[in-house]
Each structure stands twice: as structure tokens, then as C-alpha cells.
Amino acid sequence: MYKVLISGATRGIGRAIAIEFAKRGCSIAFCARNEEAVNAFELLLRRDFHIEAFGFAVDLSSKTEVQQFGVLALQRLGGLDILVNNAGVFLPGTIGMEEDGVFEQLMAVNLAAPYHLSRVLLPELKKSKRAHVFNVCSTASIMAYTNGGSYCISKFGLLGMSKVLRAETLGTSIRVTAVIPGATLTDSWSGSDLPAERFMKAEAVATAVASCWDVNESAVVEELLIRPLQGDI
């Protein structure tokens, strides 16, 4: 059975993707920052889907912890077929007015963590006949907006990393997909007065991701752009 590693999987899109692949019987390793949430989700995956599941509490702003997570997860899984670089953090602000340190924080989690994790895992992915890397970007990766500041910068960077990785893995079995979702009903939108119907559901994004995985091995969906039915918010 296929082996999946997901960063930031206890909430939102990451959680939905984990459940989608758990339904298929895949073994899953994942991380999040909150240890209690990690333990609870690991138990849920094992109990409800009868799969191997391994959760790790990780501070993704730490290069060392990211690298250790990759190594330990590989040991538990015994191999790897699918990498989902999902974890991300959003803080509003403008370049001129953001608090000092916001740029470094968002770049560390949203861009450096996927970079370092991918570097650890690429040698193992190259051994798989159906290797796939999903980088969960954002419509902020293709469209700058006011008050997006360092978040937009980091997400533009992640889309760029996806393009580079795609170019570098031509000639291998590795497929690379940049997932570019619009407004999705996750904790990032908590406090919004907009109706839930105005947002996409995380499960819709997860279904689309799994569909990219299902594409015949002779093809790859390089960019998956998915927006709410009524357009951007």
C-alpha cells in the first residue's frame, strides 16, 4: 500500500487530505505543532480507517525539527510515495507596517519548511514508481493583494519552488503538483462574518488533490487552481 507524508495535518486542508488518503488504505505520517491534537488525530486515523498512522509534534519554523521529522517519519513508514507540503501560517500586514519578525516567521513555515522537508525526502521518493509531491500554495501565489504582505511573498515562493522541483525531476517517476486553492473554510477565516456557503470546503480541495493522484502515470497535473463557485473573496 502507498505511503503518505503530510505536514500540518490536524486541521483544515491537511486534515481533509489525510482522511482522503486514509480512505484508500494508505499509511500516513503527519505532523502538527500541538501534541494533543497530533495524538488525537493519530488515534482517529488508526481507529476509523484501520491504517498505520504516525503523528509527530513539530515546530516547522525550526530547520532542525523539520529535518528530524522527515527522517523519523521515513523510518516509521518504511518508504514514501506521496509528499504533501501543506502546513502554512497566515498573518495579515503590509511590507511597510508588519511587525519585525513576521517576514522571517512566514518564510520559515511557508517556504523553508517545504524546502528542507523535500530535500530530506527526495532520495526516498525517487525509489517509488508512483511518487508525487503536492505543494499546497494559495491564490496568493498568483495574485498579490493588499494586507497580504509576507504571506503573499512566501506563497509566491512556494509556487516557484514547485516549478523548480518539477523541472528538476523531469526524467524521474516523480510528479509535482502545485495546489492553488482559493478561500477555504479553515481556521484562517475564523471570525469572518461571511456565510460558510461562500467558502470552499476543505474536503473539496482534498478530493481534487486525490483526483490529481489518480491521473494516469503518463501525465501530471502541474497546477491545480480551485476557487469558490462564486469567485474569490
Secondary structure as UniProt FT lines:
FT   STRAND          3..7
FT   HELIX           12..23
FT   TURN            24..25
FT   STRAND          27..32
FT   HELIX           35..49
FT   STRAND          53..57
FT   TURN            60..61
FT   HELIX           63..77
FT   STRAND          82..85
FT   TURN            95..97
FT   TURN            100..101
FT   HELIX           102..107
FT   HELIX           108..112
FT   HELIX           113..125
FT   TURN            126..127
FT   TURN            129..130
FT   STRAND          132..136
FT   HELIX           139..141
FT   TURN            146..147
FT   HELIX           149..168
FT   TURN            169..171
FT   STRAND          175..181
FT   HELIX           187..189
FT   TURN            190..191
FT   HELIX           196..198
FT   HELIX           202..214
FT   TURN            217..218
FT   STRAND          223..226
FT   TURN            229..230
//
